[in-house]
């Protein structure tokens, strides 16, 4: 048994959750994938997966084994990258996770150009609004909003960002006279972004002046695209990242309010970041994708 090959097959099955999905990714038959996993289990004298007709999930032994072999395989891969050199041709499967709004607005439209430029790279994109453990999930790159707090990872800023308060001209025609300063937002419908329960407070700063405004409204959502559509339709006022409303502001579908104030849900950085695992040799497929995003989205820094 080729141990390293069997372990790579095992890790792919763990990532995909099924033999058929892993076999498609590896270019092998499900029977061949199954034989590699079975051979590894026989070698270890342990059951690594719970098996059902459609899915495979790691047993306690499987989870323990994976956590121990992951860094070993990573070191072997890095050794290969070191020998090949950093100028080797990008190839292989690139697994990317992205926050939903930036993914839908900016990442997805760029994929055809990237895949055409790098024909030997296949891309697997998932999107959600919740943090992912990129090491555990086998993700090469995570597109996040906000500064990185995990010291075990690296981050590269793709675009700077600030928060802006926006409303549609139709909404302002009805309520504009009541919106003379940020405190007036407490008296109108504010569309809020929610991932957890609790009160929503919008914060504003102008020089030494700081204002906190508790806001409520007729729509709350964890989906930024839904909030964008709603604010354009004139349902209420929204506080959104400037890159999210850039086109709507340029076209006149939205109007920015209180532009002499800086605004945010909190004081953290709202920039767009590429987050990846700390490695001595970053795979070329990951490196070129990060460079590509920074190049293609550079105009956002002048928004």
WOFENWO-V532789 format. One line per field, one symbol per residue. ss: DSSP state (2 for helix, 1 for strand, 0 for the rest). phi: phi as a letter, one per 30 degrees, with the letter a starting at -180 (. if undefined). psi: psi as a letter, one per 30 degrees, with the letter a starting at -180 (. if undefined). Layout:
ss->???
phi->???
psi->???
This chain:
ss->002222222222222200222222220002222222222222220000111000011102222222222222222222222222000000011111110222222222222222222000111111100000000000001111100000001111111000111110222222222200022222200111100000011111110011111110000110022222222200001111122222222220001110000111000000011111100000022222222222220222220
phi->.deddddddeddddddiadddddddcibdeddddddddddddddhadcbdcbdbbbbddddddddddddeddddddddddddddjdcdddajdccbcbdddddddbdedddedddddbdccccccbbaccdbdddddiddabcccjddcdddccbbdcadabcbdbadeddddcbedcccaeedddcbdcdccbcadkdcbccbbbiddbbcbdbbadbbaccddddddddddidacbcbddddcedddddidbbdchddccbadacddcdcbccbddbdbdeeddddddedddddcedddcd
psi->kjeeeeeeeeeeeeefgleeeeeeefhlleeeeeeeeeeeeeefhkkfkkkafflklkleeeeeeefefefeeeeeeeeeeeeelfglkklakjjkkkkeeeeeeeeeffeeeeeeeifgkkkjklklgkkkjfeefhkekkjlklkkfjffllkkkeklllkkkllleeeffegefgifleffffgljkkkkkfllllkkkkkkjbfkkkkjkllafkklgjeeeeeeeeefgfakljlkefegeeeeefgflkklhfglkkleaglkglkkjklkkkejkkeeeefeeeeeeefgffffg.
